[in-house]
Amino acid sequence: MYKQTLAVLAVAAAASGCSTMENPADYVTYNDEPLVRDVRDGMTRDEVLTIGGPPSTEVENTVTPGTCNNYILNVEGKEQPYYVTFDTNGRVDGKGFMTCEDHQDNKRRL
């Protein structure tokens, strides 16, 4: 069943023309990382920095107002980009397993 679900997601991504898609396996691999486990919508930027430390980069959102922090998660030598977006009030309004730039590209396509 799990392999069938992944296959369906891969076909859907290819059909939609989406070049960057979150991999469901990342949730399993990185679910114990503090940024993934503890960061929730509505948290302040300072709360996120306390949990995850300084980001690799911080960028201005180009599609929606606010900013986005890029992080690199590392589990057993495997690295994975992870983003946390903030609204204009500095509150978390999104997060996921891709870079801020990829996330913004995906939002542009919608």
C-alpha positions in Angstrom: 0.0 0.0 0.0 2.8 2.4 0.9 4.6 1.9 -2.4 1.4 2.4 -4.3 0.8 5.7 -2.5 4.3 6.9 -3.4 3.8 5.8 -7.0 0.5 7.8 -7.2 2.2 10.8 -5.7 5.1 10.6 -8.1 2.8 10.4 -11.1 0.6 13.2 -9.9 3.7 15.5 -9.5 5.0 14.6 -12.9 1.6 15.2 -14.5 1.2 18.6 -12.8 4.6 19.8 -13.9 5.7 20.3 -10.3 9.5 20.0 -10.3 9.7 20.0 -6.5 7.6 17.9 -4.2 7.9 16.9 -0.6 8.8 13.3 -0.1 6.5 11.5 2.4 9.5 9.4 3.6 11.1 12.6 4.9 8.4 12.8 7.6 9.5 9.4 8.9 13.2 10.1 8.7 13.1 13.5 10.3 10.1 13.5 12.5 12.2 13.6 15.7 14.1 16.7 14.6 13.1 19.6 16.8 12.1 21.9 13.9 9.8 19.2 12.5 8.5 18.0 15.9 8.1 21.2 17.8 7.5 24.2 15.5 3.8 25.0 15.1 1.8 27.6 13.1 1.5 30.8 15.1 4.8 30.6 16.9 7.1 33.6 16.9 10.3 33.9 15.1 12.2 34.0 18.4 10.5 30.7 19.5 11.6 29.1 16.2 15.2 30.3 16.7 15.2 28.9 20.2 14.1 25.5 18.9 16.1 25.3 15.6 18.9 27.8 16.1 20.0 30.2 13.4 18.9 29.3 9.8 21.2 28.7 7.0 19.7 31.6 5.2 16.7 34.0 5.6 15.0 35.2 2.5 12.1 37.6 1.7 9.0 35.8 0.4 8.3 36.9 -3.2 4.7 35.5 -3.5 3.3 36.2 -0.1 4.4 38.9 2.4 6.8 37.8 5.1 10.1 36.0 5.3 11.3 32.4 5.1 14.1 30.6 6.9 16.1 27.8 5.2 17.5 25.0 7.5 19.4 21.9 6.7 18.4 18.9 8.7 21.0 16.1 9.2 20.2 12.6 10.3 22.9 10.0 10.2 24.8 12.0 7.5 21.7 12.4 5.3 21.0 16.1 4.7 17.5 17.5 3.9 16.4 21.1 3.3 13.6 22.4 5.5 11.8 25.7 5.4 9.8 27.7 7.9 7.8 30.7 6.7 6.8 33.7 8.7 4.0 36.2 8.0 4.4 40.0 8.3 3.9 39.8 12.1 6.8 37.3 12.5 4.5 34.3 13.1 5.0 30.9 11.6 2.5 30.3 8.7 4.1 27.3 7.0 6.9 24.7 7.0 8.1 21.8 5.0 10.7 19.6 3.4 12.1 21.8 0.6 14.0 25.1 0.4 12.3 28.5 0.7 13.0 29.1 -3.0 11.3 25.8 -4.1 8.4 26.6 -1.8 7.9 30.0 -3.4 8.2 28.5 -6.9 5.5 26.0 -6.1 3.2 28.8 -4.8 3.8 30.8 -8.0 2.5 27.9 -10.0 -0.8 27.7 -8.2 
